[in-house]
Every structure is written in C-alpha cells, then in structure tokens.
Amino acid sequence: MNSHPSLLARLSRHRGKVVILAILALLAIRAWPVIASLGGWNLAAAEDSALPDASFLPPGSVPSEIRSGRPRLGHGAGAVAGTLFLPRVVRHGHVFKRDDPALSSEIAGRLAVVLADPATYEAWSGHKMCGGFHADWYLRWESGPELILCEGCQEVVLYREGRALRCDLSQTGYQRITAILGNGEGS
C-alpha cells in the first residue's frame, strides 16, 4: 500500500486554504476588466488622433447587439460590487450589463443614423479631465463594426476588422446623441 497521502486527502486537510484561494482566483478573474479600465489598458490598442473614413463607420441600421455600461466605479461601493458580482458581459475590456433591454429599436435606429454620419466625429484631442473614458454604450452590427461610446468624455472607440480607432464626438454629434439618449433610457 502506498504510504503517501493522495492528492484528495491532502486537499481535504487544507480545505479552508483551497476555498480561500478559489475565491481569490474568482475575484481576480471578475476584477480584471476593472483593473484594465483603471489602468487604461482596454484603450491601449486604439489608434488616436485620426478621423474614421466612411468605410470604417457603422451602418445607419439598428445594431444587432446593444449594451449599456455599468455605473462609474466612483459612484460608491455598490458600483464596484455590481461590476464584480452582477451578471455582465465584457467587450474589448469594458464591462456592460448582461440582461438589460438597453434601448428600444426605435431609439437604437435613430442613434445608429447619427453614428453613421461622418460629421459626428472629430480627431481625438487627448485625455479629458472627466475621470477617464467610461464605456456607457456598446453597439455591434452584424456586418462587423463595433462601437463603444463614452458620454462623459464625448468620445467613441470604433472597432472594425481588427483595428480600433479612438475619436472625439463633434459638438453637433454629441448634441444629437444626447437628444436621443436624454430621454431617461441612457445609463
């Protein structure tokens, strides 16, 4: 008979430590988007200071996926706990609500028309003093384009064919977007 205790026997002796390590590992996995967001790593791949050409813009049709963002982490312990423990999805390192209706088709269609307009965008002018880029909205179209919108910074990150482009919203574009989202359906 083998005199060495089995792995199962050794784990059962250290059950408390194993449970704590498992909980810490789970928290680390769930916290990664928060850490990436605070460090700006989720935006590191975006090309800055360029305007999107027409082929890079999303279509003016209703997106196939729309997600609203989680509250900013500065909104208290509830925002942090919600980001860590409530159902969520992660898109390009940003955290979004998982099972929320986000926007009606009518509002999403109006928003898509604005986002398809080249006049909505300006070259990225640098970091803003608003607390940093915060993903308020995620939109994805079946044809491939994706877009993450930060209303506070008045910025977007456009994703298409493996590229990411960070842009500011023009004043007119921002006004058009807030007129659409300012009806209480925004995050």
C-alpha positions as CSV (number, residue, x, y, z in Angstrom):
1,M,0.0,0.0,0.0
2,N,1.2,3.5,-0.8
3,S,2.4,5.5,2.2
4,H,2.0,8.8,0.5
5,P,-1.4,10.5,1.1
6,S,-3.5,11.0,-2.0
7,L,-4.0,14.5,-3.5
8,L,-7.6,14.4,-2.4
9,A,-6.5,13.6,1.2
10,R,-4.0,16.5,1.2
11,L,-6.6,18.9,-0.3
12,S,-9.2,17.9,2.4
13,R,-6.6,18.7,5.1
14,H,-6.2,22.2,3.6
15,R,-9.8,22.7,2.6
16,G,-10.0,26.2,4.1
17,K,-7.0,27.4,2.2
18,V,-8.2,25.8,-1.0
19,V,-11.6,27.6,-0.7
20,I,-9.9,30.9,0.0
21,L,-7.6,30.5,-3.0
22,A,-10.5,29.6,-5.2
23,I,-12.5,32.7,-4.0
24,L,-9.4,34.9,-4.6
25,A,-8.9,33.5,-8.1
26,L,-12.6,34.1,-9.0
27,L,-12.4,37.7,-7.7
28,A,-9.2,38.3,-9.7
29,I,-10.9,37.0,-12.9
30,R,-14.0,39.1,-12.3
31,A,-11.9,42.2,-11.3
32,W,-9.7,42.1,-14.4
33,P,-11.9,44.5,-16.5
34,V,-12.0,46.9,-13.6
35,I,-8.2,46.8,-13.3
36,A,-7.8,47.2,-17.1
37,S,-10.2,50.1,-17.1
38,L,-8.4,51.9,-14.3
39,G,-5.1,51.4,-16.0
40,G,-6.3,52.4,-19.4
41,W,-5.2,49.0,-20.8
42,N,-8.5,48.5,-22.5
43,L,-7.9,51.5,-24.7
44,A,-4.2,50.9,-25.4
45,A,-4.7,49.3,-28.8
46,A,-6.8,52.2,-30.2
47,E,-5.3,54.5,-32.8
48,D,-5.6,58.0,-31.6
49,S,-5.9,61.4,-33.4
50,A,-7.4,60.1,-36.7
51,L,-10.8,60.5,-38.3
52,P,-12.6,57.4,-39.5
53,D,-13.1,57.2,-43.2
54,A,-16.6,56.3,-44.5
55,S,-15.7,52.6,-44.8
56,F,-14.8,52.4,-41.1
57,L,-18.1,53.9,-39.8
58,P,-21.0,51.8,-38.7
59,P,-24.1,51.4,-40.9
60,G,-27.2,53.5,-40.2
61,S,-29.2,50.5,-39.3
62,V,-30.3,49.1,-35.9
63,P,-27.4,47.3,-34.2
64,S,-27.7,43.6,-33.6
65,E,-26.3,44.0,-30.0
66,I,-26.7,46.9,-27.7
67,R,-25.4,47.0,-24.1
68,S,-25.5,49.7,-21.5
69,G,-22.4,50.3,-19.3
70,R,-22.1,49.7,-15.6
71,P,-22.0,52.8,-13.4
72,R,-18.7,54.5,-12.9
73,L,-16.6,53.0,-10.1
74,G,-16.5,56.4,-8.4
75,H,-20.2,56.0,-7.6
76,G,-19.5,54.1,-4.5
77,A,-19.1,50.5,-3.2
78,G,-22.3,49.5,-4.9
79,A,-20.9,50.2,-8.3
80,V,-17.8,48.2,-7.5
81,A,-19.8,45.3,-6.1
82,G,-22.2,45.4,-9.1
83,T,-19.3,45.3,-11.5
84,L,-17.7,42.3,-9.7
85,F,-20.8,40.3,-8.8
86,L,-23.8,41.1,-11.0
87,P,-24.3,39.4,-14.4
88,R,-22.3,41.2,-17.0
89,V,-20.5,40.9,-20.4
90,V,-17.1,42.2,-21.3
91,R,-16.5,43.7,-24.7
92,H,-13.0,44.9,-25.6
93,G,-12.1,45.0,-21.8
94,H,-15.1,47.1,-20.9
95,V,-17.9,45.9,-18.6
96,F,-21.6,46.1,-19.7
97,K,-24.9,44.9,-18.2
98,R,-25.8,41.4,-19.4
99,D,-29.5,41.2,-19.4
100,D,-30.7,44.7,-19.8
101,P,-33.0,45.9,-22.6
102,A,-30.7,48.9,-23.3
103,L,-32.6,50.8,-26.0
104,S,-35.8,50.3,-27.9
105,S,-35.4,49.5,-31.6
106,E,-36.8,53.0,-32.5
107,I,-34.2,54.8,-30.3
108,A,-31.4,52.5,-31.4
109,G,-32.3,53.2,-35.1
110,R,-32.1,56.9,-34.5
111,L,-28.8,56.6,-32.7
112,A,-27.4,54.4,-35.5
113,V,-28.2,57.1,-38.1
114,V,-26.2,59.7,-36.1
115,L,-23.3,57.3,-35.6
116,A,-23.2,56.5,-39.3
117,D,-22.7,60.2,-40.1
118,P,-19.0,61.3,-40.6
119,A,-19.8,64.7,-39.2
120,T,-20.4,63.1,-35.8
121,Y,-16.7,62.5,-35.3
122,E,-13.6,64.6,-34.9
123,A,-9.9,63.6,-34.4
124,W,-9.2,62.6,-30.8
125,S,-7.9,65.6,-28.9
126,G,-6.3,63.7,-25.9
127,H,-7.3,62.7,-22.4
128,K,-10.2,64.6,-20.8
129,M,-10.4,65.7,-17.2
130,C,-13.8,64.0,-16.7
131,G,-12.5,60.9,-14.8
132,G,-11.3,58.9,-17.9
133,F,-13.1,57.0,-20.7
134,H,-16.0,55.1,-19.3
135,A,-18.0,52.7,-21.5
136,D,-21.6,53.9,-21.4
137,W,-22.8,52.1,-24.5
138,Y,-21.7,49.2,-26.7
139,L,-23.2,48.7,-30.1
140,R,-22.3,45.9,-32.6
141,W,-23.7,45.4,-36.1
142,E,-23.9,42.0,-37.9
143,S,-21.7,43.4,-40.7
144,G,-18.8,43.7,-38.3
145,P,-18.4,47.2,-36.9
146,E,-18.5,47.7,-33.1
147,L,-18.6,51.0,-31.2
148,I,-18.1,51.9,-27.5
149,L,-19.4,55.4,-26.5
150,C,-18.4,57.4,-23.5
151,E,-20.9,60.2,-23.0
152,G,-18.8,61.9,-20.2
153,C,-15.7,62.2,-22.4
154,Q,-17.7,62.7,-25.5
155,E,-15.6,60.0,-27.2
156,V,-16.0,56.8,-29.1
157,V,-13.9,53.9,-29.9
158,L,-14.7,52.3,-33.2
159,Y,-13.7,48.7,-33.9
160,R,-13.6,47.1,-37.3
161,E,-11.5,44.3,-38.9
162,G,-9.0,44.1,-36.1
163,R,-8.5,47.8,-35.8
164,A,-9.6,50.2,-33.1
165,L,-9.9,54.0,-33.7
166,R,-10.5,56.5,-30.9
167,C,-12.3,59.7,-31.8
168,D,-14.0,62.6,-30.2
169,L,-17.6,63.4,-30.9
170,S,-18.2,66.7,-32.7
171,Q,-20.3,69.2,-30.7
172,T,-23.2,68.7,-33.1
173,G,-22.7,64.9,-33.0
174,Y,-22.7,64.9,-29.2
175,Q,-25.8,67.2,-29.1
176,R,-27.7,64.8,-31.5
177,I,-26.7,61.8,-29.4
178,T,-27.7,63.4,-26.1
179,A,-31.0,64.5,-27.6
180,I,-31.7,60.8,-28.4
181,L,-30.4,59.3,-25.2
182,G,-31.5,62.1,-22.9
183,N,-35.0,60.6,-22.6
184,G,-34.2,58.5,-19.5
185,E,-33.1,55.4,-21.3
186,G,-29.4,56.2,-21.0
187,S,-27.1,54.6,-18.5
